[in-house]
């Protein structure tokens, strides 16, 4: 798994899967999803599996993978995810 991420502002920080899980959870709740825990587990695994290829990975690449997976599984959560990410 990646040890660090490069953020939008080009700063680096430790890769923390909990941050990914929290943002997926928030987007799923905003979209009115009932079984949030299952979705968080599935989508965070996509992000972790992707990040395992790198020592350092850009948050944009992780976001793109998450959005791609959400579009296939639950497009309404993908929309909420994009809105959540734009607010940050």
C-alpha positions in Angstrom: 0.0 0.0 0.0 1.2 3.5 -0.7 2.9 5.1 2.2 2.2 8.7 1.2 -0.3 10.7 -0.9 0.3 13.8 -2.9 -2.6 16.2 -2.3 -4.1 18.8 -4.6 -1.8 21.5 -3.3 1.2 19.2 -3.9 1.8 18.6 -0.2 2.4 15.1 1.0 0.9 13.3 3.9 0.7 9.7 5.2 -1.8 7.4 3.3 -4.7 6.8 5.6 -7.4 4.5 4.5 -9.7 5.8 7.3 -9.9 9.2 5.5 -11.1 7.4 2.4 -13.6 5.3 4.3 -15.0 8.4 6.0 -15.4 10.3 2.8 -17.2 7.3 1.1 -19.4 7.0 4.2 -20.3 10.6 4.1 -21.2 10.5 0.4 -23.2 7.3 0.8 -25.2 8.8 3.7 -25.8 12.0 1.7 -27.1 9.8 -1.1 -29.5 8.0 1.3 -27.8 4.6 1.0 -29.0 2.1 3.7 -26.2 -0.4 3.7 -23.4 2.1 4.0 -20.9 -0.3 5.7 -20.9 -2.8 2.9 -20.4 -0.1 0.3 -17.6 1.5 2.3 -15.9 -1.9 2.5 -16.1 -2.6 -1.2 -15.1 0.8 -2.4 -12.3 1.3 0.1 -10.9 -2.0 -1.0 -10.8 -0.7 -4.6 -8.7 2.3 -3.3 -6.4 0.1 -1.2 -5.9 -2.4 -4.0 -5.0 0.5 -6.4 -2.7 2.1 -4.0 -0.7 -1.1 -3.4 1.0 -0.5 -6.8 2.7 2.7 -5.5 4.9 4.0 -2.7 3.5 7.5 -3.3 0.2 8.1 -5.1 -1.7 11.3 -6.0 -5.0 11.7 -4.3 -6.5 12.6 -7.7 -5.7 9.1 -9.0 -7.3 7.5 -5.9 -10.4 9.8 -6.3 -10.6 8.8 -10.0 -10.6 5.0 -9.1 -13.2 5.6 -6.4 -15.4 7.6 -8.8 -15.1 4.9 -11.5 -16.1 2.1 -9.0 -19.0 4.1 -7.6 -20.3 4.9 -11.1 -20.5 1.2 -11.8 -22.0 0.2 -8.4 -24.1 3.2 -7.3 -24.1 6.2 -9.6 -26.1 8.3 -7.0 -23.3 7.8 -4.5 -20.8 8.8 -7.2 -22.7 12.1 -7.6 -22.7 12.7 -3.9 -18.9 11.8 -3.8 -18.1 14.4 -6.4 -20.1 17.0 -4.6 -18.4 16.1 -1.3 -14.9 16.3 -2.9 -15.7 19.7 -4.6 -16.6 21.2 -1.2 -13.2 20.3 0.3 
